[in-house]
Amino acid sequence: MRNFLIFISCYFLSISFSNANLRIQKTIVISIENHVRVRFGAEKLSKALAKLNYSAKIEQKDKLIATNNVIAIGVFSDKLFANNLPLEIKNKISVTQKEGFHIYTGKNGVLYIIGNDASGALYGCIELADQINSTHKLPTQMALSDQPEMVLRGTCIGLQKPDYLPGHDVYEYPYTPETFPWLYDKALWIKYLDMMVENRYNSLYLWNGHPFSSLLRLKDYPYAVEVDDPTLKKNEEIFQFLTQEADKRGIWVIQMFYNIIIPKPFADKHGLKTQDRNRPIIPLIADYTRKSIASFVEKYPNVGLMVALGEAMEGVGQDDIDWFTKTIIPGVKEGLKAAGIKEEPPIVLRAHDTDAPSVMKAALPFYKNLYTENKFNGEALTTNTPRGAWADLNRKLAAIGTVNISNVHILANLEPFRYGSADFIQKSVQAMNKIYGAKGLHLYPQASYWDWPYSADDVKGRLLEVDRDWIWYKEWARYSWNSQRDRAQEINYWGKELADKYGANLAGGKAILNAYEESGEISPKLLRRYGITDGNRQTLTLGMLMTQLINPYRYGVFTLMYESEAPEGEMIIEFAEKEWKKQGHIGETPVQVAREVVEHGKKAIQSINEAKSTVTKDTAEFGRLKNDIYCYDAMANFYAEKVKAALWILRYKYSNQVSDLEQALPFLQKSVNHYAELVKLTEHSYLYANSMQTKQRKIPMRGVDKTFIHWKEMLPVFTKELNHFKRSIDSLKSIKQGTVVAIVPYKAADVKVLNATESYVIAKDVQLFSDTTVKIKEVAAQLVGLKGIKLAKDKQIKTGTEIKFSTKVAVKLLIGFFNQKDPQYLAPPQLETDASANNYGQSEIKISNALVPYGFPPVNVHAYSFPAGTHTLNLGKGACLVLGFIDDKQELRIFNAGLDGRGKDIDWLFE
């Protein structure tokens, strides 16, 4: 028996040795210059060759011996290629841009992969490896040159959470294992970085409000650190690991931070707030910030910085310029000097809520390696034909002469359903190039940014977002490398990719692509024609209230979305008015979009069902994709029917005919029915719709403490809305003509104002400011009798408004904002630009067109809520009206007083 076992062992060993001898030998030669990216690329190529039964060894040499079993990889300037690089390659490389490469089979049989730089050589290796994996063979002859269209192609990860941490405000998330367990998962980082390099991304943005207090301890401010010593050590170690692994893959790590946010221990010690948008720059905070940046740059020299001047400090002004040029850039330079480094790391200036062209003009004389970054479609994806003021701003940024980066941000209208429209994405990147002049891409996760690394799918063990949304990353990467690819060929390419993913035939793969592309038109069209905002205060997939459709200005409609991030067209209220006046329509209309999204949904369902019979693998994920397509269809029908109802309801505004309301009723009923279907599709497939679950969420409902985050929570709201509408119709039928509802004025609360002596009682013909003769022309009856605070308009414009007061009960402070954009008027709270714009519940208009002064635009009233105690409210620069205090318990029904001459609203039909 023993001899038999020996015989069997020897037999199999001989087979093994025989197979080894059959393996084709290849020598991969890299230079002695030790480029980590070249070695990484060579190792990737070696693994691809191993799958084809090649035996590949990597050798470092300073001289190349030409044989047909050699693959030579390196940078054009390497000593290895000094005397034996073919002339054709020299000529090609001489005109190749940064990160470009050339793959060429020489007459001597050597296969050359030559990069213009180390990243180019790396991408050449990846290109050849991709071809090997796709064709299952090593090409015998090659002559291929390629280079990227976009200079920076990056993704981002937020070190942030769906809700606030105890004792902290928005964006304040120290790096700890309890808060971010995934941060310390090296295998997850390698998985993500490998995805990036395979897609040729070259920048990774890490978003956090104030990361420095989690990554270093300052000598002058040791108490500012927000984590304990063991955690600080872990953070330093993982950050070093991440940056080193990223560098191998040709990836810049760029750390983002907001200005001005300070860590809580620092704030507590000095009696300061961690964030105060209207706080002036003070030397203490400037010194701490400058030293934090200097220490960070010294400690992590291969890391770039992304600076958000807006939101946490008052945007658009000299403070932004001073902070950037006198605090941030000096901090970077001090860090470079301390580290003995001459090469400037990139600093990306985020154009959000700041005058970026002015800041750049002031900064470029001091620092050259600057970039700008601006949102593509706000915090959504709405159009690939941007226009208007937003396009003008992007072109202005591109004209500065540095690289402008387009940011595909948050995607509040896409989450949580899967999105993979190659057509829409390709056209979007083309627009970045042609319309904006952008040469960079900064890509957010397609969904669940605030809950990364997980998607919202209700799957045991959770799905990783990077796995679920693989096609999102792959499509944006492919077109940021080259957006000018032939459309017909792209259909075949993505058809094959999807066929391989799901084990389908090519026809099945193309059907899946068509389902992606048809459904991919629905959310962009819905938001750009019906939405309130392109910001993340609206969760489109949760629906919209009828009042939001028929009275969008009450909810602070963000008109830039309609003017710049949508094709020319009409809002619902504009369309209804033109219909009543029998005027012609312009561009994309609400009725057109209602019809189109329903058709898109129908075609998407047809395509996904065609593909179903061809799917043979990854069937669970295909089932989730199929469910998403049905969700898109249900959502499209919900909106389409509700818009039809809205148009009849708006007609009633002009006709006063109850019959018009009765026409609306069946459409509204159908809308609720379609929403009920959406609830069924999502009830057991999704944990939530929106990953940010804080008070910033406003549309369709205020999302506080993780409420109204799921469709099943919204169905009762829409059902109640329908039933209220039915009762309103019945009431109108039975109401007596000429009946008038009594108006109850607000009652002033007993509040002691600590820093203002002059006041006035609100009424007609009363003077509003202490330094002008402007008087009240018209005022809503509810405000008459309140005790306003009379301030100097000129001082408000120059220094802002500060109100100190003491109250024994909870109160609301009513502030009037002029309903017109003008530098002399204080801008109303706007969550699109200021994350703190709802800290006091103030972001929503309570009374529209509530007061009209002589010679001034109408005034909208917002309410700021305060508990009992002593408070200081700082408002930004610009004129506003302080209209007085009312008890917090007093009912403050939202309505339009109609003093702008355009008539009152009809929201009462639903409330």
Secondary structure, DSSP 8 states (H G I E B T S, - for coil): -HHHHHHHHHHHHHHHHHHHHHSEEEEEEEETT--HHHHHHHHHHHHHHHTTTEEEEEEEESS----TTEEEEEETT-GGGTTT--HHHHHHHHT--TT-EEEEE-TTS-EEEEESSHHHHHHHHHHHHHHHHHHSS--SS-EEEE--SSSEEEEEEE---SS--TT--TT-----TTT-GGGG-HHHHHHHHHHHHHTT--EEEEE-S--HHHH---SS-GGG--S-HHHHHHHHHHHHHHHHHHHHTT-EEEEEEEETB--HHHHHHTT--SB-TT----HHHHHHHHHHHHHHHHH-TTEEEEEEEEESS--SSHHHHHHIIIIIHHHHHHHHHHHT--S---EEEE-TTS-HHHHHHHHTTT-S-EEEEEESSTTS---SS--HHHHHHHHHHHTTSSEEEEEE---TTTTTS----HHHHHHHHHHIIIII---EEEE--SS-GGGTTB-SB--TT--BHHHHTHHHHHHHHHHHH-S---HHHHHHHHHHHHHHHHT--HHHHHHHHHHHHHHTTHHHHHHHHH-S-SSTTB-GGG---HHHHH-GGGGT--HHHHHHSS-SB--HHHHHHHHHHT----SB-HHHHHHHHHHHHHHHHHHHHHHHTT--SSHHHHHHHHHHHHHHHHHHHHHHHHHHHHHHHHHHHHH--HHHHHHHHHHHHHHHHHHHHHHHHHTTTBS-S-S--STT--BSS---TT-S-SHHHHHHHHHHHHHHHHHHHHHHHH--TT---------B--EEESS---EEE--TT-B-BSSS--BEEEE-GGGTT-EEE-B-HHHHHHH-EEEEEEESS-EEEEEEEESS--TTB-----TTT-TTTTTTS-SSEEEEEEEEETTS--EEEEEEEE-SEEEEEEE-SSB-EEEEEEETTS----EE--TTTT----GGGT-
